[in-house]
Every structure is written in C-alpha cells, then in structure tokens.
C-alpha cells in the first residue's frame, strides 16, 4: 500500500459531460493507506481459498428478488461486454452488453473462459458486497469517493487527467482505455483489448497504478447526482466526506446505487470519458461486469518516518 498524506484538494470536474460532478468544491482528508494496484485475480483467489467465499455472480438469483421473472431465466451469471460487428446507436447500451450464464470472477466472459494466464490482471465480475467481503478479510475497507479522487489526482489539482493536461504526453499512452470506433472496433493501440495486467502503465505521483482506466472500482459512497451541491452549501471545506445517507439516480429512481470511480478499458472519447479525475460512475450493489473491480484502503496513522518515496 502507499501512504497518502493529509491535505486539501478541489473535488469534482467542470467537464461538460459530467453534470453530476459539479460544483467543484473544496475537500480536506486525513491521511490514509491505499493499495498501489487494483486487487488481482491471484489475490482474490487466495481470499476465496481461505474463506470459501461465493461471489454474487456465482449464486443463483432468488425469485424473491426478481418477482415476475421466468424461473428458467434465473441462472447464475453476469454481464459481459459483447461488441457488435457493426456500428450501433450509443443510446442503447444493451447493444454491447449481454448477460452470460456462468460468468463470474473465475470465468469473466462466461462459460469456457478462464483467468489462466491472467493472475496479475484485476479481478472483475465482483459485486459491491464481494469487494466489501475481501476488504474485511484484509482488515481494510473500500475507499470513499473523496479518497479515491484525491489519490487518483496524485497531487495534481484541477488537471484534466491524473497525469496532467495532455492525453498522450510525448505520444505515450498513460492508461488502458478504448481506441477505435466504440463499441464495434477496438484498434488496441494501447496494446490491450480488455483488461491489462496491473501496473502496465505509469504510476501517478503517489505511486499508484491504474487509478484511471483498466477497470471501474467500487467506492463506499451511495450515489446521488446532487451530493456535491449539498456539500458546497454546507461550508467552505468538506472534512472527510463519506457520501450521502441514501441513494437516488434519476435515470432509475427505484434502484439504489454505489459510486464507481476511475473508468475502464471501455472508456472512449466517443462515449465515456469518465477515466478523467472527477468523472463518476454508478452501479447497483449486486451487479457485476467484466470491467468492474476494486482496491482497498486503510485509515490509520502513518508509522514514524514513513512517507511516500517517489
């Protein structure tokens, strides 16, 4: 883990594509530890072997949770990015997402897929409670949304990207994102079709890898698009904000959601730019896909003499 020193920063984004990331507001955080990388398949496998934990995607959905559903459709599985072979309207995300029976952390793309050879890739197909369970096993927790953005920025306040203002400084890719025509044609210009092994791209100034791109990461905050406006009204500086007490998403008013951060290998300038610091994602806690993972944090005093050493 890396130690992130206490400090203040401007949280949020003024990017026009991110209306739920405004207003930009001042936040102060105590210091904390955070994993340098996303949790990998080999790390999650050790957890499963030690605890015999069964992830949400591996459990058969209950009829009580899906009243009216055809029992034959209630099979264990998860969502998988399934690119079409032709251009499609970007207004319908179901054109590139499919529910695959048997998709889970061991079989990220469904039956027949495997994580063999992907030990160092971030674990995916983990729901919010799966991430919480792993963190608890480690004596840690998920980051708050504020902690994630503060760590992602690496001390570069109000920059467009976690590494500065240029997408490709000196012609170099700095994160695993989508190149080509989304969602049907991925040119893999950055070297990857889907997830990349953790630490495949340069770290930020705090020594953290893949805080932008690769996979979305769960945070502990409930999602509300108006939360930043509430914080801005409460005072000049928000101290260690931990999110609103409840969730509301105007796109799906009856479904509670948690905030996801960092963007993924599917982020594209044609569809989703939310790998930029300040960009917010959201997900129903029991949902999982092959582009969502997590990392852990630990809030305790830094040992004497320990500081970040770039």
N, C-alpha and C positions, 0 to 999 in steps of 0.2 A: 504494500500500500504506500501511497505518497501522502505526506503531511501537507495540508492546505492551510496556510496561516490565516488568522482572523483578518477581516478587512471589510471595506465597503465597495460597492460597485453599482453601476446602473443596470438594472434588470429589465428585460423586455426588448422589443425591437420596433423600429419605425418603418420596417419594410411594408409596403402597401398590401402584400399578400397575407400579412399576419395581423388581422384586426383584433384577434384575441390576445395579442402580445403588447397591447397598448393600454394605458400610457406607460412609457418608460419611467421607472421610479427607482428611488434610492433604497438599497438594502444593505444591512450590516449583518455579518455572520461571525460566529465564533469559529475557531479553528477546528478542523476535523481531518480524519484519515479517509482516503478513498482508494479503491482498487485501481491499480495502474491500467488494467485492461478489463474488458468485458469478461464475465465468467465463461470459461471454455467448456467444451464437451468433456474433456478429461476431468476437470474439476467437478462438474455436475455428476459425472459417473461415479466418482468417489463418494459423493453425498448419497446417491441412490443405493450404492452397495452397503454403506454404513447404516442407513436408516430404513431401507426397503420402501422408500417413498414412491408413491404412484402419482404421476402428474395428472392434471385435469384432462389433458388430451387423451390420456390412456384409459380414462374411466368412461363407461357407457353413460350417455346423458340420461337423466331421470325424466320420466313422463310428467312428474310434478312440476319440473322446471320449464317444460315446454308443452303446456296444455293445448290440446287440439292437434298436436303433431302426429303424423303417421308413425306408429311404433317401429315400422320397418326402417324408417329413416333415422332412428335414434341409435346411431353406431358411433363408437369411439373414433375420433379423428380430429382434424383441424384444417384451417385454411392454408392453402399453398398458392404462391404466385404461379400462375399458368399463362404465360404470354400468348396472345393470339398470333396467328400467322399473317395478319394484315392490320392496317391502321383501324382504330376504333375510336368512338367518341370518348373523351375523357370525363364525361359527365356520369358515366356508369362504371363504377369500379368493379362490378361483378363481371365485367368483360375480361378481367385478368386475374380474378381470384376464384378458386374452386375449393369446395370442401372435399377433402380426400380422406377416405376411410383408412385408418391405420397410421395417419400422420401424427408423429409425436417427436420428442426430442431425439430418440434413437433412430427414427425414420422420418427425417424432416420433410421429405417430399412425398410421403405416403408409402404404401406397401412396395417393397422392392428396393427402396432407397436405404441408405446406411450412412453412418458417420465414420465408417472405416476410412482412415487416411485424413480425417478432419479433427483430430484430437485437439489441435490448437485453434480451431475455429470457435467463434462464440456459440454457446448453446442457444438454440432457438426453440420455437414451439413451447415456450413456457408462459403460463398464465401468471397473473399477479400473485396469487396465493402460492404458486410454485416458487417464485422468486423470494417471497417473504419466508417461506419454509427454509430455503437454502441459507438465507442471511441469518436466520435464527440459529441454525445449526452451527454457523461460524461465530455466533455471539455478536453479530453485526445487524445492520438494517439497511433498507433501501434509502437512497438519498432523497431529501426533499427536492422539489423543483428548483428552489433557490440555490441549494448546494450544488446541484448538477450544473446549472448555468454558470455559477461563479467558478467552478472547477474547469468547465469547458472553455471559458474565456482565457484562462491561464494568465490573468493579469492584464490582458489587452482589452481595456474598457472601450465599449461602444465601437468596436471594429465589426466589419461586415462578416468576416469569417473568424474562426477560432485562431487562425494563424496570421491574420492581417486583413488588408483590403483587396488583395488580388486573389482570384480563384486558383490560378496556377502560377505562383511565383517562380520565375526562371523556367517556365514551361514544365513544372513538376506537379503531378497530382499529389494532393495533400490528404485526400480522404477517399474512401470507397463509395462512389455514387454511380448513377446510371448515365452512360453515354450512348448517343444514338437517337432513335426515334421511339419515344415511350408510347405504349409498353411493348411494341411488337419487335423492335430491332435494337439489340444491345451490341454495340461495337466492341465492348470490353477494352476500350482504350486505356483504362487504368490497370488492366491485367486481370480483372475478375468479372465473372458473370453473375455471381451471387455473393455469399459471404467470403471474406478474406481471413486468413489466419490473423489473430490479434497481433498488433504491433507491426503490421505490414507497411504502415505509413508513418511518417514522422510524428513524434510526440509533440504535445504543446509545451508551453513554457513551464508548466508544473510537472512535466514528465509523464503525462497521461496520454494514452493511446486511444484512438477511435472514439473520442468524445463526440465527434461529428462523423456521420456516415457509418457504414458497415451494418449495424442493426439498431433499431429503436431500443430504448432502455426504459424500463418501468421506473417511476418515482413513487413516493408515498402519498403525494398530494391528490385530493379529489380534483376533478376538472370543473371549472366554471369559466366562461369567457369574460365575465365581468369582475373577476377576482382582483386584477391589477388596479382597476378603477377604485375598488373598495380599499385596497392598501394605500393608494395615493391620497385618498381622502382622510385616512386615519392619522397621518403625520408625515413629517419630512423624511424620516428614515424608518423602514420596517426592520425590526430586530428579529432575526432567526425565524422568518415566516414559515409556517408548516402547512399552509394550504387552508382552504375554506372547510367548514364543518360538514358540508354536503356537496352534492354534485348536481349540475344542470347542464345539459347540452341541447341547445335549441334545435339542432338537427334531428335529435332523437330524445325528446323531452322525458320519456318514461324510463330511460336507461341510464343508470349511474356509471360514471367512467373515471378512470385514473389518468393522470398526466403521464405521457411518454415523452422522452426527450432524445435529441441527438440525430434524428433522421436515420436513413438506412441506405443500403445499396440500390434501392429503388428510387431514391430522390433524384429528380431531374428538373432542369430549368423549364421544362415544358409542363410539368405537373406539380411537383412538390420541391420547394427549396428549404424545407424545414431542418436540414442539417446545419443551417446557419444558427449561430447563438441567438437565443430569443424565440426561435421557432418552437411551437408547441404541438405535440401530438396528443391523442386521447384514445383510450381503449376500455371496453367493458372488462372488468377484472377477470372473468372466467374465459376470456377469449385468448387465443394464441395464433401465431402465424410463423412462417419461416423467415420473417425479418424482424422479430422482436426478441430481445434478450435483456440483460441487466448486469449491474455491478453493485457492490456493497460499499457502505461507509461505516465509520466507527467514530463516535463522538467521545473522545477522552483527551486528557491533557497530553501535550507532546512531551516525551521524555526530555530531561535536561540535555541541552546541547544538540537535539535533533532538529534539523531544518532541511528544507529542500535543497538539494545539491545538483544543479543542472549539469 
